[in-house]
């Protein structure tokens, strides 16, 4: 009986194993075929979608809805890396409608490819789209656009020269000589941009150019130069900067104060000389600088009866004196507690 059961079991096993194997292979193969057909259908759908988007991106919509559909189509194609993107973006950049040109500029900045950088620099040069928007995208793509901006410094358009000089600030190794030359540009905005960018450069020619800009006829050029010259020239520029504490423009005086603060105690001698200036505003500015670099507190601690300290108090005013004396009292109390 046991032998019969064993033979039946073996027979069933011999039949079942191949059947299970065939069923399993059929199932796996069927699943593979299904997945492949599904992927092919998805690919076909994506191809159809891409064709639809390309057609929409190249159209000329007459309604606001159509306009935004066109912009959306170009954006989606760009994000997908579709090869038609450069061909479709070019006319959008050149479109007189600011909605199209601004969208195209943003797409070019998001892409950041070399052709996109070239297109942005070209838009800055020619004036396709708002130049401020173009400049924002170019700045975001640093350092790739740097060398491409240098030729724009020789543009006949002062607006282009201004943006090129401004955007070259993060590239201290580029166009130093040309930027120095632009500090004598006929356009004041260009001179100011060149002075601001030269703060990232070094060398005697740069320092000489910035010192000359401190005498510029336009206040904003003097202000930019005052902020830059301290970093480039150092304490040797302190006497010239200190004279700007009596400048006719408030912004220039503020820039001079900031530059002198940056020079620290090394600028004290030049600032002290302004305490005898006929302009009370200049004297007050000098007193504030001396306070901010720590000279007043040091003088209070070392020689509270100093005649120089009295001159500083007189220049600073009653509140200035009260604040200085309160700080001095705090220092004394702190020393006693210690």
C-alpha positions as CSV (number, residue, x, y, z in Angstrom):
1,X,0.0,0.0,0.0
2,X,2.8,2.4,0.9
3,X,4.6,1.6,-2.3
4,X,1.4,2.4,-4.3
5,X,1.1,5.8,-2.6
6,X,4.7,6.6,-3.2
7,X,4.4,5.8,-6.9
8,X,1.2,8.0,-7.2
9,X,3.0,10.8,-5.4
10,X,6.0,10.6,-7.6
11,X,3.8,10.6,-10.7
12,X,1.9,13.6,-9.6
13,X,5.1,15.4,-8.8
14,X,6.6,14.6,-12.2
15,X,3.5,16.1,-13.8
16,X,3.1,19.1,-11.4
17,X,6.6,20.5,-11.5
18,X,6.8,21.1,-15.2
19,X,3.2,22.4,-15.2
20,X,4.1,24.9,-12.4
21,X,7.3,25.9,-14.2
22,X,5.4,26.6,-17.4
23,X,2.7,28.5,-15.6
24,X,5.3,30.6,-13.8
25,X,7.2,31.4,-16.9
26,X,4.0,32.3,-18.7
27,X,3.1,34.6,-15.9
28,X,6.5,36.3,-15.8
29,X,6.6,36.6,-19.6
30,X,3.1,38.0,-19.7
31,X,4.0,40.6,-17.0
32,X,7.1,41.6,-19.0
33,X,5.1,42.0,-22.2
34,X,2.4,44.0,-20.3
35,X,5.0,46.3,-18.7
36,X,6.7,46.8,-22.0
37,X,3.5,47.7,-23.8
38,X,2.6,50.0,-21.0
39,X,6.0,51.8,-21.2
40,X,5.6,52.0,-25.0
41,X,2.2,53.6,-24.6
42,X,3.5,56.0,-22.0
43,X,6.4,56.9,-24.3
44,X,4.0,57.5,-27.1
45,X,1.8,59.7,-24.9
46,X,4.9,61.7,-23.9
47,X,5.9,62.0,-27.5
48,X,2.4,63.2,-28.3
49,X,2.5,65.6,-25.4
50,X,5.9,67.0,-26.5
51,X,4.5,67.5,-30.0
52,X,1.5,69.3,-28.6
53,X,3.7,71.5,-26.4
54,X,6.1,72.3,-29.2
55,X,3.2,73.3,-31.4
56,X,1.7,75.5,-28.6
57,X,5.1,77.0,-27.8
58,X,5.6,78.1,-31.4
59,X,2.2,79.5,-31.9
60,X,1.0,83.1,-31.9
61,X,-1.8,83.3,-29.3
62,X,-4.4,86.1,-29.5
63,X,-5.8,85.8,-26.0
64,X,-4.3,86.1,-22.5
65,X,-5.0,82.5,-21.8
66,X,-3.2,81.5,-25.0
67,X,-0.3,83.7,-24.0
68,X,0.2,82.0,-20.7
69,X,-0.3,78.5,-22.3
70,X,2.5,79.3,-24.6
71,X,4.8,80.4,-21.8
72,X,3.9,77.3,-19.8
73,X,4.7,75.1,-22.8
74,X,8.1,76.6,-23.3
75,X,8.9,76.3,-19.6
76,X,7.9,72.6,-19.5
77,X,9.9,71.8,-22.6
78,X,12.9,73.6,-21.1
79,X,12.7,71.7,-17.9
80,X,12.4,68.4,-19.8
81,X,15.5,69.3,-21.8
82,X,13.7,69.1,-25.1
83,X,16.0,69.8,-28.1
84,X,13.5,72.3,-29.6
85,X,13.9,74.6,-26.5
86,X,16.6,76.9,-28.0
87,X,14.6,77.4,-31.2
88,X,11.5,78.2,-29.2
89,X,13.0,80.5,-26.6
90,X,14.8,82.8,-29.1
91,X,11.7,84.5,-30.5
92,X,10.3,84.8,-27.0
93,X,13.3,86.7,-25.8
94,X,13.0,89.1,-28.7
95,X,9.2,89.5,-28.4
96,X,8.1,93.1,-27.6
97,X,5.6,91.7,-25.1
98,X,7.3,91.9,-21.7
99,X,5.4,88.9,-20.5
100,X,7.1,86.7,-23.1
101,X,10.5,88.3,-22.9
102,X,10.6,88.1,-19.1
103,X,9.4,84.4,-19.1
104,X,12.1,83.5,-21.7
105,X,14.8,85.3,-19.6
106,X,13.8,83.3,-16.6
107,X,13.9,80.0,-18.6
108,X,17.4,80.9,-19.8
109,X,18.5,81.5,-16.3
110,X,17.1,78.2,-15.1
111,X,18.8,76.3,-17.9
112,X,22.2,77.9,-17.4
113,X,23.7,76.1,-20.5
114,X,26.4,77.8,-22.5
115,X,23.9,78.7,-25.2
116,X,21.6,80.1,-22.6
117,X,24.4,82.3,-21.1
118,X,25.2,83.5,-24.6
119,X,21.6,84.4,-25.2
120,X,21.3,86.3,-21.9
121,X,24.5,88.3,-22.6
122,X,23.1,89.0,-26.1
123,X,19.8,90.2,-24.6
124,X,21.7,92.5,-22.3
125,X,23.7,93.9,-25.2
126,X,20.8,94.4,-27.6
127,X,18.1,95.3,-25.0
128,X,15.7,92.3,-25.4
129,X,13.6,92.2,-22.3
130,X,14.1,94.3,-19.1
131,X,17.9,94.6,-18.6
132,X,17.5,94.5,-14.9
133,X,15.9,91.0,-15.2
134,X,18.6,89.9,-17.6
135,X,21.3,91.1,-15.2
136,X,19.7,89.2,-12.3
137,X,19.9,85.9,-14.2
138,X,23.4,86.6,-15.4
139,X,24.5,87.3,-11.8
140,X,22.9,84.1,-10.7
141,X,24.9,82.1,-13.2
142,X,28.3,83.3,-12.1
143,X,31.1,82.4,-12.9
144,X,30.2,81.3,-16.4
145,X,29.2,84.7,-17.8
146,X,32.3,86.6,-16.6
147,X,34.5,86.5,-19.7
148,X,31.5,87.1,-22.0
149,X,30.8,90.4,-20.2
150,X,34.2,92.0,-20.8
151,X,33.5,93.0,-24.4
152,X,30.4,94.9,-23.3
153,X,32.5,97.4,-21.5
154,X,33.3,98.9,-24.9
155,X,29.7,99.2,-26.0
156,X,28.6,102.5,-27.4
157,X,25.5,102.3,-25.2
158,X,26.2,103.7,-21.7
159,X,23.4,101.5,-20.2
160,X,25.2,98.4,-21.5
161,X,28.6,99.7,-20.1
162,X,26.9,100.3,-16.8
163,X,25.5,96.8,-16.5
164,X,28.7,95.2,-17.6
165,X,30.7,97.1,-15.1
166,X,28.3,96.2,-12.3
167,X,28.1,92.5,-13.2
168,X,31.9,92.2,-13.3
169,X,32.2,92.8,-9.6
170,X,32.5,89.1,-8.6
171,X,35.4,88.6,-11.1
172,X,38.4,90.4,-9.6
173,X,40.7,88.9,-12.2
174,X,38.9,90.4,-15.2
175,X,39.0,93.7,-17.0
176,X,40.9,95.8,-14.4
177,X,42.5,98.2,-16.9
178,X,39.2,98.7,-18.7
179,X,37.3,99.4,-15.5
180,X,40.0,102.0,-14.5
181,X,39.4,103.7,-17.9
182,X,35.6,103.7,-17.2
183,X,36.1,105.9,-14.1
184,X,36.5,108.7,-16.7
185,X,33.5,107.7,-18.7
186,X,31.2,110.5,-20.0
187,X,28.3,108.8,-18.3
188,X,28.1,109.3,-14.5
189,X,26.3,106.0,-13.9
190,X,29.1,104.1,-15.6
191,X,31.7,106.0,-13.6
192,X,29.9,105.0,-10.4
193,X,29.5,101.4,-11.4
194,X,33.2,101.2,-12.3
195,X,34.2,102.7,-8.9
196,X,32.0,100.3,-7.0
197,X,33.4,97.3,-8.9
198,X,37.0,98.4,-8.5
199,X,36.6,97.9,-4.8
200,X,37.3,94.2,-5.5
201,X,40.5,95.0,-7.4
202,X,44.0,95.9,-6.3
203,X,47.0,97.9,-7.6
204,X,48.3,101.5,-7.8
205,X,46.3,102.3,-10.9
206,X,43.1,101.2,-9.2
207,X,43.9,103.4,-6.2
208,X,44.7,106.4,-8.3
209,X,41.5,106.1,-10.2
210,X,39.4,105.8,-7.1
211,X,41.1,108.8,-5.5
212,X,40.3,110.8,-8.6
213,X,36.7,109.7,-8.3
214,X,36.5,111.4,-4.9
215,X,36.6,114.7,-6.8
216,X,33.9,113.7,-9.3
217,X,31.2,116.3,-10.0
218,X,28.4,113.8,-9.3
219,X,27.6,113.0,-5.7
220,X,26.8,109.3,-6.2
221,X,30.2,108.7,-7.9
222,X,32.0,110.3,-4.9
223,X,29.9,108.1,-2.6
224,X,30.8,104.9,-4.4
225,X,34.4,105.9,-4.5
226,X,34.5,106.7,-0.8
227,X,33.2,103.3,0.0
228,X,35.8,101.6,-2.2
229,X,39.0,103.6,-1.8
230,X,39.6,102.7,1.8
231,X,39.6,99.0,0.9
232,X,42.0,99.5,-2.0
233,X,44.3,102.3,-0.8
234,X,44.1,101.9,2.9
235,X,45.0,104.4,5.5
236,X,46.9,106.5,3.0
237,X,43.6,107.6,1.6
238,X,42.3,108.7,5.1
239,X,43.1,112.5,4.7
240,X,41.3,112.6,1.3
241,X,38.3,110.7,2.7
242,X,38.2,112.9,5.8
243,X,37.7,115.9,3.6
244,X,34.5,114.4,2.4
245,X,33.0,114.8,5.9
246,X,32.3,118.3,4.7
247,X,30.9,117.3,1.4
248,X,27.8,119.2,0.2
249,X,25.8,115.9,-0.2
250,X,24.6,114.0,2.9
251,X,25.1,110.6,1.2
252,X,28.8,111.3,0.5
253,X,29.3,112.3,4.1
254,X,27.8,109.1,5.3
255,X,29.9,107.1,2.9
256,X,33.0,108.9,4.1
257,X,32.1,108.1,7.7
258,X,31.7,104.4,6.9
259,X,35.0,104.3,5.1
260,X,36.9,106.0,8.0
261,X,35.3,103.6,10.5
262,X,36.6,100.8,8.3
263,X,40.1,102.1,8.6
264,X,39.8,102.1,12.3
265,X,42.3,103.8,14.7
266,X,44.7,104.3,11.9
267,X,42.5,107.1,10.6
268,X,42.3,109.0,13.9
269,X,44.9,111.6,13.0
270,X,43.1,112.5,9.7
271,X,39.7,112.7,11.4
272,X,40.9,114.8,14.3
273,X,42.0,117.5,11.8
274,X,38.3,117.9,10.8
275,X,37.4,119.0,14.4
276,X,38.5,122.5,13.5
277,X,36.5,122.7,10.2
278,X,34.1,125.6,9.8
279,X,31.2,123.3,9.0
280,X,29.5,122.1,12.2
281,X,28.1,119.1,10.4
282,X,31.6,118.0,9.4
283,X,32.8,118.5,12.9
284,X,29.9,116.4,14.2
285,X,30.7,113.6,11.7
286,X,34.3,113.6,12.8
287,X,33.3,113.2,16.5
288,X,31.0,110.3,15.6
289,X,33.8,108.5,13.7
290,X,36.2,109.0,16.7
291,X,33.6,107.6,19.0
292,X,32.9,104.6,16.7
293,X,36.6,103.6,16.4
294,X,37.0,103.7,20.2
295,X,39.2,106.7,20.3
296,X,36.8,108.8,22.6
297,X,36.5,106.0,25.1
298,X,40.2,105.5,25.2
299,X,40.8,109.2,25.7
300,X,38.2,109.3,28.5
301,X,40.0,106.5,30.2
302,X,43.5,107.8,29.7
303,X,43.1,111.6,30.0
304,X,39.5,112.7,31.0
305,X,40.6,116.3,31.3
306,X,42.1,116.4,27.8
307,X,41.6,119.6,25.8
308,X,41.2,117.3,22.7
309,X,38.4,115.5,24.4
310,X,36.6,118.8,25.1
311,X,36.9,119.7,21.4
312,X,35.4,116.3,20.5
313,X,32.5,116.9,23.0
314,X,31.9,120.4,21.6
315,X,31.8,118.9,18.0
316,X,29.5,116.1,19.1
317,X,27.0,118.0,21.1
318,X,25.4,117.6,24.5
319,X,23.9,114.2,23.8
320,X,27.3,113.0,22.5
321,X,29.0,114.1,25.7
322,X,26.3,112.5,27.9
323,X,26.6,109.2,26.1
324,X,30.4,109.2,26.3
325,X,30.4,110.1,30.0
326,X,27.8,107.4,30.7
327,X,30.0,104.8,29.0
328,X,33.0,106.1,31.0
329,X,31.1,105.7,34.2
330,X,30.1,102.2,33.2
331,X,33.8,101.3,32.5
332,X,34.8,102.6,35.9
333,X,32.0,100.7,37.7
334,X,33.0,97.5,35.7
335,X,36.7,98.0,36.8
336,X,35.6,98.4,40.4
337,X,33.5,95.3,40.3
338,X,36.3,93.3,38.7
